[in-house]
């Protein structure tokens, strides 16, 4: 498993919905990757912080736009500065 695949599965990992085999491969990657561990922890803390905020309903259209935007960002290669 590479770093890009790890980022695409992060939500499933944190929600506990990864199948056992994929979870084992994920954990092996984390044991050997010094970049993904801090990324995972930052992501986890961000989710926790967002959950602590008061919630408001957003439209399905807006939710779908956000999801498409984030999926596009995750799958695009990083740009050099």
RAWO-V56508 format. One record per backbone hydrogen bond with DSSP energy under -1.0 kcal/mol. NH is the residue of the N-H (numbers start at 1). CO is the residue of the C=O. E is the energy in kcal/mol with one decimal. If there is no record, write none. Layout:
nh=NH co=CO e=E
nh=NH co=CO e=E
This chain:
nh=6 co=2 e=-2.1
nh=7 co=3 e=-2.2
nh=8 co=4 e=-1.5
nh=9 co=5 e=-1.1
nh=13 co=9 e=-2.5
nh=14 co=10 e=-2.7
nh=15 co=11 e=-2.0
nh=17 co=12 e=-2.3
nh=23 co=19 e=-2.6
nh=24 co=20 e=-2.1
nh=25 co=21 e=-2.0
nh=26 co=22 e=-2.8
nh=27 co=23 e=-2.7
nh=28 co=24 e=-2.0
nh=29 co=25 e=-2.3
nh=30 co=26 e=-2.5
nh=31 co=27 e=-2.1
nh=32 co=29 e=-1.1
nh=37 co=33 e=-1.0
nh=39 co=35 e=-1.3
nh=40 co=36 e=-2.9
nh=41 co=37 e=-2.3
nh=42 co=38 e=-2.5
nh=43 co=39 e=-2.5
nh=44 co=40 e=-2.8
nh=45 co=41 e=-2.5
nh=46 co=42 e=-2.2
nh=47 co=43 e=-2.4
nh=48 co=44 e=-2.3
nh=49 co=45 e=-2.5
nh=50 co=46 e=-2.5
nh=51 co=47 e=-2.3
nh=52 co=48 e=-1.1
nh=53 co=50 e=-1.1
nh=63 co=59 e=-2.4
nh=64 co=60 e=-2.7
nh=65 co=61 e=-2.1
nh=66 co=62 e=-2.6
nh=67 co=63 e=-2.5
nh=68 co=64 e=-2.5
nh=69 co=65 e=-2.6
nh=70 co=66 e=-2.7
nh=71 co=67 e=-2.7
nh=72 co=68 e=-2.2
nh=73 co=69 e=-2.2
nh=74 co=70 e=-2.5
nh=75 co=71 e=-1.8
nh=76 co=72 e=-1.3
